[in-house]
Amino acid sequence: MGAEEICCGLKVGQKVPDFEMDIYDPKKGDFGKISLKKLKKAGKWTILFFYPADFTFV
Amino acid sequence: MGAEVITVSTDTQFVHLAWKRDEKLLENVQYPMGADPTGRISRMFGVYDEETGLALRGTFIINPEGVILNSEVNYYNMGRNIDELMRKFKANLHLSKHTDEGCPAKWKDEGDKTLKPSADLVGRVYEALQ
């Protein structure tokens, strides 16, 4: 995925470019990756929940 | 709830692990914790704060086709209402199966009245909701 595809400030109604992200998966107790492409392929909805920082008061 | 919820901050996955292990409040949290140390994903969604290097409290619902259907961004000092997130998600699910309907502001759950935009509905929304 080229950096040029990911611009900033996506809006409602726009298609999200496929992306991957490193994760810590509490269910497995291990690290892994999530991929929007794979989630879409599995027919899943995705909810992204951003927050400022770990060890703060979410 | 039928969706993959991913929490994301600009911390690394290693810090996520440490926090999850350390903080009792997170004992029952099972969502994958996304690491965005470069701010790449946060920028993509317009929630990256260049001043602090942190992500604002943004929530985005993306359908299985990859389209963003809802976005909500709060400043640092305000938490989000999970009931409202669930309401939006349920409404999205309903609307994805009933594409000719609309969910009014007070729609809460499956079974509540929806609206079907048509000539008859113009100026008669109040009556339709009774």
Backbone of each chain as ProteinMPNN parsed JSONL, in Angstrom:
{"seq_chain_A": "MGAEEICCGLKVGQKVPDFEMDIYDPKKGDFGKISLKKLKKAGKWTILFFYPADFTFV", "coords_chain_A": {"N_chain_A": [[0.855, -1.195, 0.0], [0.833, 2.008, -1.038], [2.135, 5.074, 0.282], [0.955, 7.258, -0.77], [-1.655, 6.654, -1.18], [-2.864, 6.807, 1.232], [-4.287, 9.327, 2.521], [-5.22, 12.014, 4.484], [-7.657, 12.541, 7.009], [-10.157, 11.096, 6.33], [-13.574, 10.934, 5.301], [-17.052, 10.52, 6.251], [-18.778, 8.209, 4.248], [-16.756, 7.818, 2.519], [-14.41, 5.523, 1.072], [-12.298, 3.404, 2.87], [-8.856, 3.126, 2.514], [-7.149, 0.001, 2.179], [-5.506, -1.224, 5.04], [-2.893, -2.279, 7.259], [-2.184, -3.192, 10.633], [-0.141, -3.394, 13.515], [-0.959, -5.358, 16.356], [-1.798, -5.885, 19.84], [-3.195, -8.755, 20.985], [-5.495, -9.441, 23.259], [-7.079, -11.71, 23.597], [-5.622, -13.838, 22.61], [-3.389, -13.42, 23.994], [-1.152, -12.509, 22.755], [0.994, -11.008, 20.219], [0.09, -9.606, 17.015], [-1.408, -9.016, 13.781], [-3.768, -6.791, 12.33], [-5.859, -6.646, 9.498], [-7.462, -4.643, 7.265], [-8.328, -5.458, 4.819], [-8.577, -8.238, 5.127], [-10.578, -8.333, 7.065], [-12.702, -7.247, 5.663], [-12.991, -9.156, 3.687], [-13.893, -11.239, 5.22], [-16.42, -10.44, 5.606], [-16.918, -8.673, 7.636], [-17.897, -6.016, 9.872], [-16.122, -3.108, 10.884], [-15.003, -1.476, 13.735], [-13.3, 1.297, 14.649], [-11.62, 2.544, 17.382], [-10.275, 5.163, 18.596], [-7.923, 6.433, 20.99], [-6.18, 8.623, 23.287], [-3.78, 7.705, 24.829], [-2.094, 4.861, 26.29], [-2.029, 3.893, 29.754], [-3.258, 6.116, 30.706], [-6.231, 7.924, 31.45], [-8.711, 6.58, 30.3]], "CA_chain_A": [[0.0, 0.0, 0.0], [1.672, 3.207, -1.127], [1.774, 6.135, 1.222], [0.152, 8.272, -1.46], [-3.076, 6.287, -1.112], [-3.393, 7.154, 2.539], [-4.16, 10.727, 2.903], [-5.645, 12.304, 5.841], [-9.009, 13.037, 7.23], [-11.239, 10.436, 5.604], [-14.884, 11.405, 5.736], [-18.175, 9.595, 6.143], [-19.15, 7.955, 2.86], [-15.56, 7.497, 1.739], [-13.871, 4.178, 1.215], [-11.028, 3.403, 3.588], [-7.832, 2.312, 1.85], [-6.742, -1.144, 2.985], [-4.323, -0.984, 5.866], [-2.558, -3.285, 8.265], [-1.698, -2.562, 11.854], [0.281, -4.315, 14.574], [-1.857, -5.342, 17.516], [-1.695, -6.845, 20.919], [-4.494, -9.416, 21.034], [-5.693, -9.97, 24.62], [-7.691, -13.034, 23.559], [-4.55, -14.816, 22.405], [-2.247, -13.077, 24.833], [0.014, -12.457, 21.869], [1.002, -9.957, 19.207], [-0.406, -10.043, 15.71], [-1.715, -7.919, 12.872], [-5.103, -6.79, 11.764], [-5.836, -6.17, 8.125], [-8.817, -4.248, 6.847], [-8.644, -6.291, 3.664], [-9.042, -9.538, 5.62], [-11.855, -8.134, 7.754], [-13.713, -7.058, 4.617], [-13.154, -10.461, 3.045], [-14.673, -12.069, 6.144], [-17.744, -9.844, 5.687], [-17.061, -8.053, 8.963], [-17.888, -4.582, 10.141], [-14.957, -2.745, 11.687], [-15.155, -0.246, 14.505], [-12.017, 1.784, 15.161], [-11.863, 3.317, 18.602], [-9.01, 5.833, 18.912], [-7.814, 7.119, 22.284], [-4.87, 9.296, 23.313], [-2.581, 6.981, 25.27], [-2.143, 3.859, 27.349], [-1.653, 4.365, 31.09], [-3.932, 7.363, 31.098], [-7.529, 7.715, 32.075], [-9.629, 6.469, 29.173]], "C_chain_A": [[0.887, 1.24, 0.0], [1.181, 4.293, -0.205], [0.852, 7.154, 0.561], [-1.338, 7.955, -1.395], [-3.699, 6.726, 0.207], [-3.23, 8.627, 2.743], [-4.843, 10.873, 4.218], [-7.113, 12.686, 5.857], [-10.063, 12.432, 6.337], [-12.578, 10.895, 6.168], [-15.929, 10.312, 5.57], [-18.582, 9.451, 4.674], [-17.96, 7.592, 1.998], [-15.086, 6.089, 2.047], [-12.504, 4.261, 1.883], [-10.018, 2.56, 2.812], [-7.435, 1.153, 2.765], [-5.505, -0.792, 3.799], [-4.106, -2.168, 6.796], [-2.031, -2.558, 9.483], [-1.264, -3.646, 12.831], [-0.695, -4.213, 15.728], [-1.286, -6.175, 18.651], [-3.094, -7.433, 21.05], [-4.691, -10.07, 22.406], [-6.284, -11.374, 24.625], [-6.631, -14.12, 23.432], [-3.397, -14.589, 23.368], [-0.981, -12.957, 24.007], [-0.108, -11.286, 20.896], [0.468, -10.509, 17.892], [-0.621, -8.838, 14.825], [-3.198, -7.952, 12.562], [-5.003, -6.166, 10.375], [-7.262, -5.852, 7.716], [-9.275, -5.132, 5.685], [-9.227, -7.632, 4.13], [-10.395, -9.418, 6.316], [-12.988, -7.997, 6.738], [-14.039, -8.394, 3.96], [-14.028, -11.382, 3.903], [-16.092, -11.515, 6.323], [-17.99, -9.108, 6.998], [-17.173, -6.534, 8.907], [-16.679, -4.311, 11.016], [-15.267, -1.466, 12.446], [-13.788, 0.136, 15.057], [-12.295, 2.759, 16.295], [-10.529, 3.922, 19.043], [-9.052, 6.461, 20.305], [-6.382, 7.621, 22.43], [-3.689, 8.414, 23.731], [-2.88, 5.943, 26.324], [-1.705, 4.501, 28.662], [-2.184, 5.76, 31.381], [-5.36, 6.969, 31.461], [-8.629, 7.694, 31.034], [-11.067, 6.557, 29.555]], "O_chain_A": [[1.617, 1.478, 0.962], [-0.015, 4.424, 0.059], [0.07, 7.828, 1.232], [-2.181, 8.841, -1.533], [-4.901, 6.982, 0.289], [-2.155, 9.11, 3.097], [-5.006, 9.909, 4.966], [-7.7, 13.091, 4.854], [-10.792, 13.154, 5.657], [-12.698, 11.203, 7.353], [-15.729, 9.327, 4.86], [-18.712, 10.44, 3.953], [-18.124, 7.113, 0.876], [-15.328, 5.545, 3.124], [-11.663, 5.08, 1.511], [-10.295, 1.405, 2.489], [-7.391, 1.31, 3.985], [-4.58, -0.146, 3.306], [-5.019, -2.945, 7.074], [-1.5, -1.452, 9.384], [-1.921, -4.679, 12.964], [-1.196, -3.134, 16.043], [-0.427, -7.036, 18.46], [-4.068, -6.697, 21.207], [-4.122, -11.126, 22.681], [-6.029, -12.15, 25.547], [-6.723, -15.177, 24.057], [-2.536, -15.452, 23.539], [0.116, -13.257, 24.476], [-1.163, -10.665, 20.768], [0.406, -11.721, 17.689], [-0.083, -7.762, 15.085], [-3.812, -9.019, 12.536], [-4.18, -5.287, 10.12], [-8.153, -6.695, 7.814], [-10.445, -5.5, 5.585], [-10.234, -8.101, 3.6], [-11.253, -10.29, 6.177], [-14.076, -8.545, 6.916], [-15.2, -8.717, 3.711], [-14.797, -12.192, 3.385], [-16.876, -12.057, 7.101], [-19.134, -8.94, 7.419], [-16.625, -5.874, 8.024], [-16.257, -5.167, 11.792], [-15.738, -0.488, 11.865], [-13.192, -0.609, 15.835], [-13.105, 3.676, 16.166], [-9.754, 3.291, 19.762], [-10.09, 6.958, 20.741], [-5.473, 7.108, 21.777], [-2.68, 8.39, 23.027], [-3.786, 6.104, 27.142], [-1.069, 5.555, 28.654], [-1.628, 6.491, 32.201], [-5.641, 5.804, 31.745], [-9.386, 8.654, 30.892], [-11.941, 6.476, 28.692]]}, "seq_chain_B": "MGAEVITVSTDTQFVHLAWKRDEKLLENVQYPMGADPTGRISRMFGVYDEETGLALRGTFIINPEGVILNSEVNYYNMGRNIDELMRKFKANLHLSKHTDEGCPAKWKDEGDKTLKPSADLVGRVYEALQ", "coords_chain_B": {"N_chain_B": [[-20.856, -8.636, 19.293], [-21.018, -8.606, 16.611], [-19.242, -7.148, 15.138], [-15.885, -6.212, 14.424], [-14.169, -4.796, 16.902], [-11.655, -2.485, 17.292], [-9.29, -1.11, 19.314], [-7.328, 1.833, 19.218], [-4.225, 3.416, 19.665], [-1.393, 5.685, 19.775], [0.552, 4.279, 20.957], [2.934, 1.521, 21.208], [2.492, -2.01, 20.412], [3.693, -3.357, 22.432], [3.622, -1.746, 24.663], [0.877, -1.697, 24.914], [0.412, -4.325, 25.76], [1.731, -4.282, 28.238], [0.221, -2.386, 29.59], [-2.334, -3.53, 29.601], [-1.789, -5.759, 31.146], [-1.161, -4.604, 33.522], [-3.181, -2.863, 34.415], [-5.956, -3.102, 36.348], [-8.54, -2.445, 35.69], [-8.781, -3.104, 33.059], [-9.056, -5.75, 32.94], [-11.129, -7.391, 31.848], [-11.177, -6.683, 29.21], [-11.252, -7.482, 25.833], [-10.765, -6.712, 23.266], [-8.834, -6.409, 20.26], [-5.821, -4.558, 20.427], [-4.743, -1.907, 18.749], [-1.654, -0.773, 17.364], [-0.241, 2.256, 16.668], [2.256, 3.752, 16.256], [3.509, 5.547, 14.507], [1.537, 7.215, 13.786], [0.25, 6.919, 11.449], [-2.216, 5.609, 10.816], [-3.923, 7.052, 12.418], [-3.688, 9.593, 11.299], [-4.821, 9.097, 8.836], [-7.49, 8.955, 9.488], [-7.898, 11.437, 10.389], [-7.54, 12.091, 13.085], [-5.166, 12.552, 14.297], [-3.122, 14.344, 16.447], [-0.927, 16.733, 15.824], [0.502, 18.336, 17.539], [0.748, 16.994, 19.97], [1.292, 14.379, 19.346], [-0.503, 12.439, 19.806], [-3.58, 10.527, 19.557], [-6.807, 11.809, 18.971], [-10.043, 11.324, 20.577], [-11.543, 9.401, 18.638], [-14.169, 7.728, 16.896], [-15.011, 5.303, 14.551], [-17.196, 3.785, 12.305], [-17.058, 1.184, 10.081], [-18.237, -0.312, 7.171], [-18.722, -3.696, 5.775], [-17.884, -3.34, 3.191], [-15.932, -1.54, 3.334], [-16.525, 1.127, 3.64], [-16.797, 4.204, 5.383], [-19.285, 4.784, 7.707], [-20.075, 6.119, 9.974], [-18.793, 8.75, 11.976], [-17.214, 9.99, 14.824], [-15.761, 12.403, 16.804], [-14.182, 13.222, 19.745], [-12.813, 15.689, 21.952], [-9.861, 15.535, 24.094], [-10.81, 15.538, 26.746], [-13.332, 14.412, 26.986], [-15.338, 11.596, 27.408], [-16.658, 8.708, 25.604], [-19.963, 7.551, 24.739], [-20.924, 4.356, 25.115], [-23.36, 3.109, 24.716], [-24.52, 4.719, 22.774], [-22.809, 4.266, 20.659], [-23.373, 1.576, 20.211], [-26.038, 1.824, 19.468], [-25.799, 3.202, 17.052], [-24.387, 1.311, 15.594], [-26.208, -0.848, 15.501], [-28.276, 0.386, 14.098], [-27.009, 0.838, 11.659], [-26.642, -1.813, 10.837], [-29.296, -2.635, 10.556], [-30.111, -0.861, 8.505], [-28.475, -1.672, 6.462], [-29.66, -3.95, 5.664], [-32.17, -3.139, 5.012], [-32.513, -1.219, 2.7], [-34.147, 0.766, 1.773], [-35.043, 2.237, 3.835], [-34.977, 4.665, 6.557], [-33.339, 5.487, 9.606], [-34.82, 7.134, 12.212], [-34.008, 9.894, 14.494], [-34.642, 9.071, 17.066], [-34.555, 6.363, 16.997], [-33.882, 3.302, 18.489], [-33.56, 0.515, 18.718], [-33.873, -2.676, 17.091], [-37.098, -3.179, 15.734], [-38.112, -0.76, 16.496], [-39.722, 2.15, 15.087], [-39.095, 2.89, 11.661], [-38.351, 5.068, 8.896], [-39.726, 5.427, 5.625], [-38.633, 7.03, 3.014], [-40.671, 8.887, 0.868], [-43.077, 10.289, -1.454], [-45.406, 10.563, 0.006], [-44.492, 10.919, 2.555], [-43.452, 13.4, 2.813], [-43.495, 16.263, 4.694], [-45.019, 14.924, 6.518], [-43.807, 13.574, 8.582], [-44.081, 13.593, 11.332], [-46.626, 12.379, 11.738], [-46.037, 9.867, 10.666], [-44.377, 8.834, 12.538], [-45.956, 8.308, 14.69]], "CA_chain_B": [[-21.826, -7.703, 18.721], [-21.037, -8.743, 15.157], [-18.271, -6.266, 14.486], [-14.559, -6.272, 15.026], [-13.816, -3.521, 17.524], [-10.212, -2.383, 17.485], [-8.903, 0.128, 19.973], [-6.077, 2.281, 18.609], [-3.53, 4.603, 20.158], [-0.068, 5.789, 19.162], [1.483, 3.421, 21.693], [3.281, 0.277, 20.516], [1.794, -3.206, 20.911], [4.374, -3.795, 23.659], [3.037, -0.935, 25.739], [-0.5, -2.192, 25.074], [0.491, -5.528, 26.586], [2.101, -3.894, 29.597], [-0.914, -1.671, 30.201], [-3.384, -4.526, 29.796], [-1.366, -6.633, 32.236], [-0.993, -3.826, 34.75], [-4.358, -2.096, 34.838], [-7.045, -4.011, 36.725], [-9.764, -2.017, 35.013], [-8.793, -3.689, 31.711], [-9.056, -7.197, 33.114], [-12.08, -8.087, 30.974], [-11.131, -6.149, 27.839], [-10.814, -8.525, 24.899], [-10.591, -6.173, 21.921], [-7.464, -6.222, 19.789], [-5.327, -3.204, 20.701], [-3.937, -1.521, 17.593], [-0.495, 0.077, 17.619], [-0.052, 3.227, 15.581], [3.295, 4.646, 16.776], [3.879, 6.592, 13.548], [0.382, 8.084, 13.565], [-0.197, 6.718, 10.058], [-3.652, 5.303, 10.764], [-4.626, 8.183, 13.049], [-3.748, 10.669, 10.299], [-5.759, 8.668, 7.805], [-8.844, 9.243, 9.959], [-7.968, 12.836, 10.802], [-7.587, 12.265, 14.538], [-3.811, 12.699, 14.827], [-2.827, 15.693, 16.931], [0.505, 16.948, 15.544], [1.109, 19.014, 18.694], [1.021, 16.079, 21.075], [1.644, 13.044, 18.859], [-1.519, 11.518, 20.307], [-4.822, 10.471, 18.775], [-8.03, 12.282, 19.635], [-11.01, 10.239, 20.814], [-12.366, 9.237, 17.438], [-14.793, 6.427, 16.688], [-15.419, 5.177, 13.154], [-17.833, 2.516, 11.945], [-16.74, 0.887, 8.679], [-19.037, -1.472, 6.755], [-17.907, -4.756, 5.172], [-17.34, -2.898, 1.902], [-14.826, -0.627, 3.611], [-16.983, 2.521, 3.622], [-17.078, 4.786, 6.703], [-20.683, 5.204, 7.802], [-20.219, 7.055, 11.094], [-17.561, 9.206, 12.606], [-17.445, 10.859, 15.982], [-14.475, 12.737, 17.409], [-14.26, 14.053, 20.945], [-11.545, 16.204, 22.458], [-9.265, 14.661, 25.105], [-11.431, 15.493, 28.071], [-14.693, 13.87, 27.035], [-15.48, 10.177, 27.086], [-17.712, 8.36, 24.659], [-21.074, 6.769, 25.26], [-20.927, 3.069, 24.414], [-24.735, 2.834, 24.287], [-24.748, 5.44, 21.528], [-22.057, 3.538, 19.633], [-24.146, 0.368, 19.914], [-27.24, 2.253, 18.744], [-25.408, 3.503, 15.666], [-24.028, 0.069, 14.919], [-27.45, -1.588, 15.231], [-28.999, 1.105, 13.043], [-26.298, 0.534, 10.409], [-26.946, -3.198, 10.467], [-30.68, -2.631, 10.067], [-30.2, -0.136, 7.237], [-27.78, -2.416, 5.412], [-30.584, -4.985, 5.189], [-33.391, -2.459, 4.562], [-31.858, -0.049, 2.11], [-35.103, 1.822, 1.419], [-35.52, 2.864, 5.065], [-34.091, 5.555, 7.294], [-33.559, 5.404, 11.051], [-34.975, 8.47, 12.795], [-33.11, 10.241, 15.603], [-34.947, 8.37, 18.317], [-34.478, 4.91, 16.8], [-32.965, 2.737, 19.484], [-33.285, -0.902, 18.565], [-34.693, -3.438, 16.141], [-38.496, -3.143, 16.13], [-38.529, 0.644, 16.539], [-40.189, 2.642, 13.786], [-38.172, 3.521, 10.722], [-39.06, 5.881, 7.904], [-39.463, 5.115, 4.224], [-38.802, 8.276, 2.261], [-41.561, 8.806, -0.301], [-43.855, 11.518, -1.623], [-46.389, 10.621, 1.09], [-43.845, 11.245, 3.832], [-43.037, 14.806, 2.827], [-44.335, 17.078, 5.577], [-45.849, 14.045, 7.363], [-42.915, 12.735, 9.38], [-44.672, 13.491, 12.669], [-47.679, 11.367, 11.682], [-45.441, 8.559, 10.387], [-43.686, 8.342, 13.732], [-46.921, 8.01, 15.764]], "C_chain_B": [[-21.802, -7.716, 17.19], [-20.115, -7.811, 14.41], [-16.931, -6.465, 15.171], [-14.24, -4.884, 15.582], [-12.321, -3.521, 17.764], [-9.911, -1.05, 18.166], [-7.531, 0.53, 19.424], [-5.51, 3.484, 19.354], [-2.15, 4.634, 19.514], [0.998, 5.049, 19.984], [1.841, 2.202, 20.842], [2.477, -0.881, 21.101], [2.405, -3.696, 22.222], [3.841, -3.024, 24.871], [1.592, -1.361, 26.0], [-0.508, -3.404, 26.011], [0.752, -5.151, 28.045], [0.93, -3.236, 30.321], [-2.033, -2.651, 30.544], [-3.066, -5.399, 31.008], [-1.445, -5.91, 33.588], [-2.295, -3.264, 35.308], [-5.548, -3.03, 35.091], [-8.347, -3.716, 35.987], [-9.903, -2.686, 33.637], [-8.885, -5.214, 31.73], [-9.928, -7.927, 32.089], [-12.075, -7.596, 29.525], [-10.535, -7.19, 26.895], [-10.536, -7.999, 23.492], [-9.123, -6.145, 21.535], [-7.048, -4.759, 19.971], [-4.333, -2.819, 19.615], [-2.828, -0.553, 17.96], [-0.24, 0.978, 16.425], [1.022, 4.241, 15.967], [3.707, 5.753, 15.799], [2.733, 7.572, 13.311], [-0.219, 7.92, 12.175], [-1.715, 6.517, 9.974], [-4.46, 6.464, 11.348], [-4.751, 9.356, 12.08], [-4.795, 10.369, 9.238], [-7.191, 9.063, 8.204], [-8.979, 10.663, 10.531], [-8.014, 13.061, 12.295], [-6.198, 12.453, 15.153], [-3.576, 14.148, 15.224], [-1.321, 15.91, 16.813], [1.227, 17.571, 16.739], [1.569, 18.014, 19.753], [1.505, 14.707, 20.62], [0.651, 11.991, 19.32], [-2.745, 11.542, 19.389], [-5.979, 11.012, 19.609], [-9.01, 11.121, 19.767], [-11.986, 10.127, 19.649], [-12.918, 7.832, 17.337], [-15.321, 6.369, 15.26], [-16.019, 3.803, 12.908], [-17.662, 2.314, 10.438], [-17.51, -0.369, 8.271], [-18.159, -2.517, 6.049], [-17.376, -4.412, 3.784], [-16.197, -1.901, 2.091], [-15.219, 0.839, 3.615], [-17.265, 3.006, 5.052], [-18.517, 5.267, 6.742], [-20.932, 6.163, 8.97], [-18.859, 7.515, 11.559], [-17.925, 10.142, 13.743], [-16.078, 11.143, 16.575], [-14.702, 13.645, 18.601], [-12.861, 14.554, 21.306], [-11.099, 15.332, 23.63], [-10.124, 14.47, 26.352], [-12.868, 14.972, 28.105], [-14.754, 12.416, 26.571], [-16.632, 9.924, 26.132], [-18.769, 7.485, 25.31], [-21.209, 5.473, 24.454], [-22.333, 2.7, 23.942], [-25.032, 3.5, 22.944], [-24.001, 4.766, 20.374], [-22.826, 2.291, 19.209], [-25.393, 0.706, 19.099], [-26.901, 2.494, 17.269], [-25.08, 2.218, 14.913], [-25.272, -0.736, 14.548], [-28.236, -0.941, 14.099], [-28.342, 0.836, 11.689], [-26.642, -0.856, 9.907], [-28.34, -3.286, 9.866], [-30.752, -2.018, 8.665], [-29.484, -0.874, 6.105], [-28.676, -3.52, 4.849], [-31.875, -4.383, 4.65], [-32.98, -1.134, 3.947], [-32.824, 1.062, 1.728], [-35.604, 2.565, 2.655], [-34.505, 3.851, 5.621], [-34.38, 5.386, 8.775], [-33.665, 6.803, 11.628], [-34.106, 8.646, 14.043], [-33.366, 9.396, 16.841], [-34.956, 6.847, 18.176], [-33.473, 4.34, 17.778], [-32.587, 1.301, 19.182], [-34.225, -1.501, 17.526], [-36.141, -3.446, 16.634], [-39.008, -1.717, 16.249], [-38.888, 1.12, 15.126], [-39.064, 3.238, 12.947], [-39.008, 4.345, 9.747], [-38.72, 5.383, 6.507], [-39.699, 6.38, 3.417], [-39.662, 8.049, 1.021], [-42.311, 10.114, -0.393], [-44.839, 11.69, -0.456], [-45.794, 11.127, 2.4], [-43.493, 12.727, 3.95], [-44.008, 15.627, 3.675], [-45.188, 16.26, 6.528], [-44.991, 13.126, 8.233], [-43.494, 12.529, 10.779], [-45.708, 12.373, 12.71], [-47.076, 9.962, 11.506], [-44.799, 7.953, 11.63], [-44.65, 7.99, 14.869], [-47.239, 6.527, 15.81]], "O_chain_B": [[-22.491, -6.921, 16.55], [-20.195, -7.694, 13.187], [-16.859, -6.838, 16.342], [-14.064, -3.925, 14.831], [-11.781, -4.448, 18.369], [-10.245, 0.011, 17.64], [-6.675, -0.324, 19.192], [-6.224, 4.446, 19.638], [-1.78, 3.711, 18.788], [2.195, 5.183, 19.729], [1.146, 1.884, 19.877], [1.858, -0.747, 22.157], [1.742, -4.359, 23.021], [3.641, -3.584, 25.949], [1.136, -1.387, 27.143], [-1.324, -3.493, 26.928], [0.084, -5.636, 28.958], [0.682, -3.492, 31.5], [-2.602, -2.607, 31.635], [-3.951, -5.736, 31.795], [-1.745, -6.501, 34.625], [-2.485, -3.198, 36.522], [-6.07, -3.66, 34.171], [-9.142, -4.613, 35.703], [-11.011, -2.816, 33.116], [-8.805, -5.876, 30.695], [-9.524, -8.948, 31.532], [-12.882, -8.046, 28.711], [-9.446, -7.71, 27.136], [-10.116, -8.76, 22.62], [-8.261, -5.888, 22.376], [-7.826, -3.843, 19.703], [-3.218, -3.34, 19.566], [-3.022, 0.365, 18.757], [-0.047, 0.505, 15.305], [0.757, 5.443, 16.006], [4.207, 6.793, 16.228], [2.927, 8.629, 12.712], [-1.092, 8.689, 11.773], [-2.401, 7.159, 9.178], [-5.529, 6.812, 10.847], [-5.78, 10.03, 12.038], [-5.543, 11.243, 8.803], [-7.995, 9.454, 7.358], [-10.018, 11.037, 11.075], [-8.477, 14.109, 12.744], [-6.059, 12.508, 16.375], [-3.804, 15.065, 14.434], [-0.537, 15.355, 17.584], [2.425, 17.357, 16.925], [2.634, 18.165, 20.352], [2.066, 13.953, 21.415], [0.924, 10.793, 19.238], [-2.918, 12.443, 18.569], [-6.106, 10.71, 20.796], [-8.833, 10.07, 19.15], [-13.087, 10.676, 19.671], [-12.231, 6.86, 17.649], [-16.004, 7.29, 14.812], [-15.425, 2.783, 13.258], [-18.065, 3.153, 9.633], [-17.438, -1.386, 8.962], [-16.992, -2.255, 5.759], [-16.513, -5.115, 3.259], [-15.571, -1.472, 1.121], [-14.351, 1.711, 3.596], [-17.899, 2.299, 5.836], [-18.927, 6.07, 5.904], [-21.895, 6.93, 8.95], [-17.89, 6.756, 11.535], [-18.826, 10.973, 13.629], [-15.31, 10.214, 16.824], [-15.329, 14.699, 18.488], [-11.859, 13.91, 20.996], [-11.861, 14.491, 24.108], [-10.162, 13.387, 26.937], [-13.545, 15.075, 29.128], [-14.283, 12.067, 25.488], [-17.465, 10.796, 25.884], [-18.513, 6.782, 26.287], [-21.56, 5.491, 23.274], [-22.494, 2.06, 22.903], [-25.705, 2.926, 22.088], [-24.502, 4.704, 19.251], [-22.926, 1.98, 18.022], [-25.76, -0.013, 18.17], [-27.615, 2.052, 16.369], [-25.445, 2.055, 13.749], [-25.385, -1.242, 13.432], [-28.794, -1.631, 13.246], [-29.031, 0.629, 10.691], [-26.898, -1.061, 8.721], [-28.553, -3.91, 8.827], [-31.37, -2.578, 7.76], [-29.837, -0.723, 4.935], [-28.489, -3.97, 3.718], [-32.602, -5.045, 3.91], [-33.079, -0.077, 4.57], [-32.4, 2.169, 1.398], [-36.483, 3.421, 2.551], [-33.342, 3.872, 5.218], [-35.527, 5.166, 9.165], [-32.714, 7.58, 11.548], [-33.548, 7.686, 14.573], [-32.44, 9.048, 17.573], [-35.315, 6.131, 19.111], [-32.349, 4.83, 17.887], [-31.436, 0.905, 19.363], [-35.229, -0.901, 17.144], [-36.391, -3.692, 17.814], [-40.209, -1.48, 16.117], [-38.427, 0.573, 14.124], [-38.211, 3.976, 13.439], [-40.238, 4.306, 9.787], [-37.592, 4.974, 6.232], [-40.844, 6.756, 3.167], [-39.411, 7.139, 0.231], [-42.196, 10.961, 0.493], [-45.077, 12.804, 0.01], [-46.495, 11.687, 3.242], [-43.265, 13.239, 5.046], [-45.205, 15.67, 3.393], [-45.996, 16.82, 7.269], [-45.414, 12.023, 8.578], [-43.411, 11.437, 11.342], [-45.68, 11.523, 13.6], [-47.541, 8.998, 12.113], [-44.691, 6.734, 11.763], [-44.233, 7.444, 15.89], [-48.029, 6.091, 16.648]]}, "name": "protein", "num_of_chains": 2, "seq": "MGAEEICCGLKVGQKVPDFEMDIYDPKKGDFGKISLKKLKKAGKWTILFFYPADFTFVMGAEVITVSTDTQFVHLAWKRDEKLLENVQYPMGADPTGRISRMFGVYDEETGLALRGTFIINPEGVILNSEVNYYNMGRNIDELMRKFKANLHLSKHTDEGCPAKWKDEGDKTLKPSADLVGRVYEALQ"}
